Amino acid sequence: MNEIIVVGDVHEGINFGFQIDSETGLSARTLDTHNNFTRAAQFAIENVAKLFVIVGDLFDRTHVSPAFRELVRRDVIEPLAEAGIGIWILAGNHDQPRNTHKGTSIDDFRGYPHVRVYRNPTTEKLTIDGKTVGCIIVPYLHPTHIAGLVREKLGKETSQEQMFHQGQEVLKNWIKNRTEELDADFKILFAHYYIEGAKLRETACPEVLPGEFSFRKDMIPDNLDLAIFGHIHLHQVMRSNSTELIYAGAVERIDWGEMGDKKGFIAINLFAPNKWHFEELPTRDMLKIEVEVAADDDPTQKILDAIPDVTEKLVRLEVAIGEGLRSKVAEGKIAEKLRGAFNYDVRWREKSAEKVGFANFTMDPFELLKNFIEINYSTHPKCDALLDEGRNILEEVLRED
């Protein structure tokens, strides 16, 4: 039972600009994600699993700092080695370089005999409890990689539109042929792609980008026992004829678009009646509070009354307030009531026809950025993404100084 554990979209190394430890430089929010990854590894050890598979995006980018690589080595790679559990790491869209000749942080673990890193499609066979398990492995390939496969197959260049369709056909035939060739008692596809029709969340950091290569359901053959995917953070189950298509989902909520989603990993029970189950992990509570202050309200009291217990929660307080009323808010009292939160973010939306200048004067570059985004892009669908990317750029520049 629980012979193979499958984890998706860990995103070690993701930046959070709060609760930063002065010695390590790591955010406590980052450790929420890492701790859940460690819990999955511990589950594998306690259940005497044979294999631990990461279906893409172990890291949030191709190169992360040594601190994150050390956390993974110390808490996951080496404990699994001591337990005799093999590890397969598929490259995802975040940690697969666009240039196939360039290295990536996942390559750092190739030196361990129990670790295999996959950056190109391949197959593997292993024996578990006397039964043969055949695996088709399709890590994430950027459009440039897909174009290379199509060019190699057809012997000529094609347009991007043709390339995507032809790339889907090339991979479909490759998966079909490899599946037929595998002589195994149990066959699994591990991949990191968007399957057309999968549910997506409205997030600041969307999993699927415009122009990204995707899977059609008909690319997945019927003679598979399971197909498990990474890339989409929402755990969900789809079907292609007789084959179940399972998204493991992320191990923690990455941003506010995932508020309320269950997070966890997949445990495969190879020869049991129920082939797999979703093992849920604990998550940090996320609380969004929306307040609309009318002209005749006591603005401070109206906001205070709307704030419930926020202890150790991630809190976003969004206040819609009439023009000129914000100066009447005792923001110190608001901050005091939010003080027990793990982290909180207050967003003001002044209801006026035109917004010019900042509401408050500050020399803090992060506050200036936040104010600028709120004033000019508060209703933009990528408002959060703009703010996050701006913070990342500021952090890099300030570190250089």
C-alpha positions as CSV (number, residue, x, y, z in Angstrom):
1,M,0.0,0.0,0.0
2,N,1.1,3.6,-0.8
3,E,4.0,2.2,-2.9
4,I,4.5,5.5,-4.9
5,I,4.1,9.0,-3.5
6,V,3.6,11.8,-6.0
7,V,4.1,15.5,-5.2
8,G,3.5,18.4,-7.5
9,D,4.4,22.1,-7.6
10,V,6.4,22.6,-4.5
11,H,8.0,25.9,-5.7
12,E,10.8,25.9,-3.2
13,G,12.5,29.3,-3.4
14,I,9.4,31.4,-4.0
15,N,9.7,34.9,-2.7
16,F,7.5,36.3,0.0
17,G,8.3,39.8,1.2
18,F,7.3,39.4,4.8
19,Q,8.2,37.5,8.0
20,I,11.9,37.4,6.9
21,D,14.4,35.8,9.2
22,S,17.3,38.2,9.4
23,E,19.9,35.3,9.6
24,T,18.7,33.0,6.9
25,G,16.9,35.5,4.7
26,L,14.0,33.1,4.4
27,S,10.3,34.0,4.9
28,A,8.3,32.0,7.4
29,R,5.7,31.7,4.6
30,T,8.3,29.9,2.5
31,L,8.8,27.5,5.3
32,D,5.0,26.7,5.3
33,T,5.5,25.3,1.8
34,H,8.7,23.5,2.7
35,N,7.3,21.9,5.8
36,N,4.4,20.4,3.8
37,F,7.0,19.0,1.3
38,T,8.8,17.5,4.2
39,R,5.5,16.0,5.5
40,A,5.0,14.3,2.2
41,A,8.5,12.8,2.4
42,Q,7.9,11.7,6.0
43,F,4.6,10.0,4.9
44,A,6.6,8.1,2.3
45,I,9.1,7.0,4.9
46,E,6.4,5.9,7.4
47,N,4.5,4.0,4.8
48,V,7.6,2.3,3.4
49,A,7.1,3.6,-0.1
50,K,9.3,2.5,-2.9
51,L,9.3,5.7,-5.0
52,F,8.9,9.4,-4.4
53,V,8.0,11.4,-7.6
54,I,8.0,15.2,-8.0
55,V,6.0,15.9,-11.1
56,G,7.6,19.3,-11.9
57,D,8.4,22.7,-10.3
58,L,10.4,21.5,-7.3
59,F,11.9,24.9,-7.5
60,D,10.2,28.2,-8.3
61,R,12.9,29.1,-10.9
62,T,15.8,27.5,-12.7
63,H,18.3,28.7,-10.1
64,V,17.5,29.2,-6.5
65,S,19.8,30.2,-3.6
66,P,21.9,27.6,-1.8
67,A,19.6,28.0,1.3
68,F,16.7,26.4,-0.5
69,R,18.8,23.6,-2.1
70,E,20.1,22.8,1.4
71,L,16.6,22.6,2.9
72,V,15.6,20.1,0.2
73,R,18.8,18.1,0.6
74,R,18.6,18.0,4.5
75,D,14.8,17.4,4.9
76,V,13.8,15.4,1.8
77,I,16.7,14.0,-0.3
78,E,18.8,12.5,2.5
79,P,16.0,11.2,4.7
80,L,14.5,9.4,1.7
81,A,17.9,8.0,0.9
82,E,18.3,6.6,4.4
83,A,14.9,4.9,4.0
84,G,15.9,3.3,0.7
85,I,13.3,5.3,-1.3
86,G,14.1,6.4,-4.8
87,I,13.4,9.9,-6.0
88,W,12.4,11.0,-9.5
89,I,12.4,14.7,-10.3
90,L,10.7,16.0,-13.4
91,A,11.5,19.4,-14.7
92,G,8.5,21.8,-14.7
93,N,7.9,25.1,-16.4
94,H,9.6,27.0,-13.6
95,D,12.8,24.9,-13.2
96,Q,13.3,23.8,-16.8
97,P,15.7,26.1,-18.7
98,R,14.6,27.3,-22.1
99,N,18.1,26.4,-23.4
100,T,18.6,22.7,-23.1
101,H,22.3,23.1,-22.7
102,K,22.0,25.2,-19.5
103,G,21.9,23.8,-16.0
104,T,19.2,24.2,-13.4
105,S,19.1,23.8,-9.6
106,I,17.4,20.4,-9.9
107,D,20.5,19.1,-11.6
108,D,22.4,19.6,-8.3
109,F,20.8,16.3,-7.0
110,R,22.0,14.1,-9.8
111,G,25.0,13.1,-7.7
112,Y,22.8,11.0,-5.4
113,P,22.5,7.4,-6.5
114,H,18.8,7.2,-5.5
115,V,17.9,10.4,-7.4
116,R,17.0,10.7,-11.1
117,V,16.4,14.0,-12.8
118,Y,14.3,14.1,-16.0
119,R,14.5,17.0,-18.4
120,N,13.5,15.0,-21.6
121,P,10.8,12.5,-22.3
122,T,11.8,8.9,-21.5
123,T,10.5,5.7,-20.0
124,E,11.4,3.7,-16.9
125,K,10.6,0.2,-15.5
126,L,10.9,-0.9,-11.9
127,T,9.8,-3.9,-9.9
128,I,7.6,-3.5,-6.8
129,D,6.6,-6.5,-4.7
130,G,7.3,-8.8,-7.7
131,K,5.2,-6.7,-10.1
132,T,6.6,-4.7,-13.0
133,V,5.7,-1.0,-13.2
134,G,6.2,0.8,-16.5
135,C,6.4,4.6,-16.4
136,I,6.2,7.1,-19.2
137,I,7.9,10.4,-18.1
138,V,7.2,13.7,-19.9
139,P,8.8,16.7,-18.2
140,Y,7.8,20.2,-19.2
141,L,9.1,21.2,-22.6
142,H,9.1,24.9,-23.6
143,P,7.7,25.9,-27.0
144,T,11.3,26.1,-28.3
145,H,11.8,22.5,-27.3
146,I,8.6,21.4,-29.0
147,A,9.6,23.3,-32.1
148,G,12.9,21.2,-32.1
149,L,10.9,17.9,-31.8
150,V,8.7,18.9,-34.7
151,R,11.7,20.1,-36.8
152,E,13.5,16.8,-36.1
153,K,10.4,14.8,-37.1
154,L,9.4,16.7,-40.2
155,G,12.8,17.9,-41.3
156,K,11.6,21.5,-41.8
157,E,10.5,24.6,-40.0
158,T,6.7,25.3,-39.4
159,S,4.6,28.2,-38.3
160,Q,3.9,28.5,-34.5
161,E,0.3,27.5,-35.0
162,Q,1.2,24.5,-37.0
163,M,4.1,23.7,-34.6
164,F,1.8,23.4,-31.6
165,H,-0.7,21.1,-33.4
166,Q,2.1,19.0,-34.9
167,G,3.9,19.0,-31.5
168,Q,0.8,17.6,-29.9
169,E,0.7,14.8,-32.6
170,V,4.4,14.0,-32.2
171,L,4.1,13.7,-28.4
172,K,0.8,11.8,-28.7
173,N,2.4,9.2,-31.0
174,W,5.5,9.0,-28.8
175,I,3.4,8.3,-25.7
176,K,1.3,5.8,-27.5
177,N,4.3,3.9,-28.9
178,R,6.2,3.9,-25.6
179,T,3.1,2.7,-23.7
180,E,2.6,-0.2,-26.2
181,E,6.3,-1.1,-25.9
182,L,6.2,-1.3,-22.1
183,D,5.6,-4.8,-20.9
184,A,4.4,-4.1,-17.4
185,D,1.7,-5.1,-14.9
186,F,0.9,-1.4,-14.2
187,K,1.5,1.6,-16.4
188,I,1.7,5.2,-15.3
189,L,2.2,8.5,-17.1
190,F,4.0,11.3,-15.2
191,A,3.9,14.7,-16.8
192,H,3.9,18.5,-16.2
193,Y,1.4,20.2,-18.5
194,Y,-1.9,21.9,-18.8
195,I,-4.6,19.5,-20.0
196,E,-7.2,21.3,-22.1
197,G,-10.3,21.6,-20.0
198,A,-8.6,21.5,-16.6
199,K,-10.0,24.0,-14.0
200,L,-7.8,27.0,-13.3
201,R,-7.8,29.5,-10.5
202,E,-7.6,33.3,-10.9
203,T,-4.2,33.9,-9.4
204,A,-1.5,36.6,-9.4
205,C,0.9,34.1,-10.8
206,P,-1.1,32.1,-13.4
207,E,0.1,28.5,-13.9
208,V,-0.7,28.6,-17.6
209,L,0.6,31.4,-19.8
210,P,-0.6,32.6,-23.2
211,G,1.1,30.6,-26.0
212,E,2.0,27.7,-23.7
213,F,2.1,24.2,-25.1
214,S,-0.8,22.1,-23.7
215,F,-2.1,18.5,-23.8
216,R,-5.3,17.4,-25.4
217,K,-7.1,14.5,-23.6
218,D,-6.8,12.3,-26.7
219,M,-3.0,12.5,-26.4
220,I,-3.3,10.1,-23.4
221,P,-3.8,6.4,-24.4
222,D,-6.4,4.2,-22.9
223,N,-4.0,1.4,-21.9
224,L,-2.6,3.4,-19.0
225,D,-3.6,2.6,-15.4
226,L,-3.0,6.2,-14.2
227,A,-1.8,9.6,-15.6
228,I,-0.6,12.0,-12.9
229,F,0.2,15.6,-13.8
230,G,1.8,18.6,-12.2
231,H,1.5,22.3,-13.3
232,I,-2.0,23.1,-12.2
233,H,-2.1,23.9,-8.5
234,L,-5.7,22.8,-8.0
235,H,-6.1,19.1,-7.2
236,Q,-8.6,17.6,-9.6
237,V,-9.5,14.5,-11.5
238,M,-10.4,14.3,-15.2
239,R,-10.9,11.4,-17.5
240,S,-9.8,10.4,-21.0
241,N,-12.0,7.4,-21.8
242,S,-10.9,4.7,-19.4
243,T,-7.8,6.5,-18.0
244,E,-8.0,8.8,-14.9
245,L,-6.1,12.0,-15.3
246,I,-5.0,13.3,-11.8
247,Y,-3.5,16.7,-10.9
248,A,-1.6,16.3,-7.6
249,G,-2.0,20.1,-7.0
250,A,0.5,22.2,-5.1
251,V,1.5,21.3,-1.5
252,E,0.5,24.7,-0.2
253,R,-1.6,27.7,-1.3
254,I,0.8,29.9,-3.3
255,D,-1.4,33.0,-3.5
256,W,-4.8,34.4,-2.9
257,G,-6.4,32.8,-6.0
258,E,-6.0,29.5,-4.2
259,M,-7.7,30.5,-1.0
260,G,-10.0,27.7,0.2
261,D,-8.3,25.0,-2.0
262,K,-7.3,21.7,-0.4
263,K,-3.7,20.9,-0.8
264,G,-1.8,17.6,-0.6
265,F,-0.3,14.8,-2.6
266,I,-1.1,11.5,-4.3
267,A,-0.4,8.1,-2.8
268,I,-0.6,5.3,-5.4
269,N,-1.7,1.8,-4.2
270,L,-0.6,-0.2,-7.2
271,F,-2.6,-3.3,-6.9
272,A,-5.4,-2.4,-4.5
273,P,-9.0,-1.9,-5.7
274,N,-8.6,1.8,-5.2
275,K,-5.4,2.6,-7.2
276,W,-4.8,6.0,-5.5
277,H,-5.9,8.5,-2.9
278,F,-5.4,12.1,-2.1
279,E,-3.5,12.7,1.1
280,E,-4.5,16.2,2.4
281,L,-1.9,18.5,4.0
282,P,-2.4,21.3,6.6
283,T,-2.5,24.8,5.1
284,R,-2.2,28.3,6.4
285,D,-5.6,29.9,6.9
286,M,-6.3,32.8,4.4
287,L,-8.9,35.3,5.3
288,K,-10.1,38.0,2.9
289,I,-12.2,40.8,4.6
290,E,-14.1,43.2,2.4
291,V,-15.5,46.4,3.9
292,E,-17.5,49.2,2.2
293,V,-17.6,52.4,4.2
294,A,-20.6,54.7,3.5
295,A,-20.5,58.5,4.0
296,D,-22.5,58.4,7.2
297,D,-20.5,55.6,8.8
298,D,-17.9,55.9,11.5
299,P,-15.2,54.6,9.2
300,T,-12.9,53.3,11.9
301,Q,-15.6,51.4,13.8
302,K,-17.1,50.0,10.6
303,I,-13.7,48.5,9.7
304,L,-13.0,47.2,13.2
305,D,-16.4,45.5,13.4
306,A,-15.7,43.6,10.2
307,I,-12.4,42.1,11.5
308,P,-12.8,38.7,13.2
309,D,-10.1,36.7,14.9
310,V,-7.1,36.8,12.7
311,T,-4.6,34.8,14.9
312,E,-1.8,33.3,12.7
313,K,-3.8,33.8,9.5
314,L,-2.9,35.4,6.3
315,V,-5.2,38.4,6.1
316,R,-6.2,40.7,3.2
317,L,-8.3,43.7,4.3
318,E,-9.9,45.4,1.3
319,V,-11.6,48.7,2.2
320,A,-13.8,50.7,-0.3
321,I,-14.1,54.2,1.1
322,G,-15.5,57.5,-0.1
323,E,-13.1,60.2,-1.2
324,G,-11.8,62.2,1.7
325,L,-12.9,59.7,4.4
326,R,-9.6,57.8,4.7
327,S,-8.1,60.6,6.7
328,K,-10.8,60.0,9.3
329,V,-9.7,56.4,9.8
330,A,-7.6,55.7,12.9
331,E,-5.3,53.3,11.1
332,G,-3.4,52.6,14.3
333,K,-6.5,50.9,15.8
334,I,-6.9,48.9,12.6
335,A,-3.3,47.8,12.8
336,E,-3.7,46.8,16.5
337,K,-6.7,44.6,15.7
338,L,-4.7,42.9,12.9
339,R,-1.6,42.5,15.0
340,G,-2.0,38.8,15.7
341,A,-2.2,37.9,12.1
342,F,0.6,35.9,10.5
343,N,0.7,38.7,7.9
344,Y,-1.8,41.2,6.8
345,D,-2.2,43.5,3.8
346,V,-4.6,46.5,3.8
347,R,-5.8,47.7,0.5
348,W,-7.7,51.0,0.2
349,R,-9.9,51.8,-2.7
350,E,-11.1,55.4,-2.7
351,K,-14.3,55.7,-4.6
352,S,-13.7,58.8,-6.8
353,A,-13.8,59.7,-10.4
354,E,-10.1,60.5,-10.6
355,K,-7.1,59.7,-8.4
356,V,-4.0,61.9,-8.4
357,G,-1.0,61.5,-6.2
358,F,-0.5,59.4,-3.1
359,A,-2.7,59.3,-0.1
360,N,0.2,59.4,2.3
361,F,3.8,60.6,2.1
362,T,6.5,57.9,2.6
363,M,10.0,57.3,1.6
364,D,9.8,53.5,1.9
365,P,10.2,52.2,-1.7
366,F,8.0,49.2,-1.1
367,E,5.2,51.4,0.2
368,L,5.7,53.8,-2.7
369,L,5.4,50.9,-5.1
370,K,2.3,49.5,-3.3
371,N,0.6,53.0,-3.3
372,F,1.4,53.5,-7.0
373,I,-0.1,50.1,-8.0
374,E,-3.2,50.7,-5.8
375,I,-3.8,54.1,-7.3
376,N,-3.2,53.2,-10.9
377,Y,-4.0,49.5,-11.3
378,S,-6.3,48.5,-8.4
379,T,-8.9,47.2,-10.9
380,H,-6.4,45.6,-13.3
381,P,-6.7,41.8,-13.4
382,K,-2.9,41.5,-13.0
383,C,-2.7,43.9,-10.1
384,D,-1.2,41.4,-7.7
385,A,1.3,40.1,-10.3
386,L,2.5,43.7,-11.0
387,L,3.0,44.2,-7.2
388,D,4.8,40.9,-6.7
389,E,7.1,41.4,-9.7
390,G,7.8,45.0,-8.6
391,R,8.8,43.9,-5.1
392,N,11.1,41.2,-6.6
393,I,12.9,43.9,-8.7
394,L,13.2,46.2,-5.8
395,E,14.7,43.5,-3.6
396,E,17.3,42.7,-6.3
397,V,18.2,46.3,-6.8
398,L,18.4,47.1,-3.0
399,R,20.6,44.0,-2.5
400,E,23.0,45.2,-5.2
401,D,23.2,48.6,-3.4
